[in-house]
Amino acid sequence: MRTSGILLQMIGLLVGSTAAFAAEIDLKAFKEDPPPLPSPTWSVVGSVSPTYTTNALFSRDNRKSDFYYEPDVSVRLDGYLTNDLSYRLYARALYEAFAREKHGNFSNARLGGRLTENWFGWRFSAIYENRYDFDGVYRDLAFTSHDVMGSVARDFQLDNVTLSPLLLLTYRFSDLAEARRWRFDAVLGIEVKLDPKWSIVSAPLFEAYWFTDGLNSGRQDQLYSVDLGLRYRFAGNLSLTTTVLYEVRTSNVALRHYRDLRIGPRLDFAF
């Protein structure tokens, strides 16, 4: 999961936050319904992922490899309004800290809510997120956003294979004109269970961005990502996944093209 830390450079003329946001899609958040309990439940969910990247700054011409460290932690309140309508309130924080490219450090904090209707196995969600993006690790506030999202998702079980398609549409309102944009995501989560502990996992995705204001007005980006990972489950709430990911961004602004290869483990936990 990657995000660039040069936020004003990214969005101003802008290296762009496309790849960054690619990483923000957490399939687990869309797959997991809260348990049907009579009272709401609290949980802490997160991940820690040291990663090697071949393009730390998402650059077309100045590719620099580096290692970075990314903790991502959410506190959630889950419950049901009816048997088929669930809600989630959450606070989430994450940052990326690079070993050498310190000016690539990035962080954000979010407060959000989600309503999900389960209809014949399909999950339809409406999501609102108030987001604060920072240069550095919670150093300087770069911009504030209000993201309004709608999604549809479902799981398909075929023997030992689980397929989890997700479609997501977002509009971002922001106090920074260049950050305002539409975003469309199409993700296919894949898990092949080898035995109760080991799985092969993948989440190929396509993203499209249409920027609407400021210096980015008229800009259109497309992002393509494929990955392959091996997951080991220590317990139902603790797993380790090692992944190789290749990502390409194209744009009608040629300078925003880039490619990146990332390799690293990720420890996922939930309590």
Salt bridges, closest charged atoms under 4 A:
GLU24 OE2 - ARG131 NH1 2.75
GLU24 OE1 - ARG183 NH1 3.69
ASP26 OD1 - LYS28 NZ 3.26
ASP26 OD2 - ARG76 NH2 3.93
GLU32 OE1 - ARG76 NH1 3.61
ASP61 OD2 - ARG60 NH2 2.93
ASP66 OD1 - ARG100 NH1 3.81
ASP72 OD2 - ARG92 NH2 2.60
ASP78 OD1 - ARG88 NE 2.68
GLU96 OE1 - ARG2 NE 3.79
GLU101 OE1 - HIS103 NE2 3.61
GLU129 OE1 - ARG110 NH1 3.47
ASP133 OD2 - ARG131 NE 2.60
ASP140 OD2 - ARG139 NE 3.21
ASP147 OD2 - ARG172 NH2 2.75
ASP155 OD1 - ARG123 NH2 3.49
ASP185 OD2 - ARG183 NE 2.80
GLU191 OE2 - LYS193 NZ 3.81
GLU191 OE2 - ARG233 NH2 3.74
GLU207 OE2 - ARG183 NH2 3.23
ASP213 OD2 - ARG180 NH1 3.94
ASP221 OD2 - ARG219 NH2 2.57
GLU247 OE2 - ARG262 NH2 3.23
ASP260 OD2 - ARG2 NH1 3.26
ASP260 OD2 - ARG262 NH1 2.80
ASP268 OD1 - LYS28 NZ 3.67
ASP268 OD2 - ARG266 NE 2.93
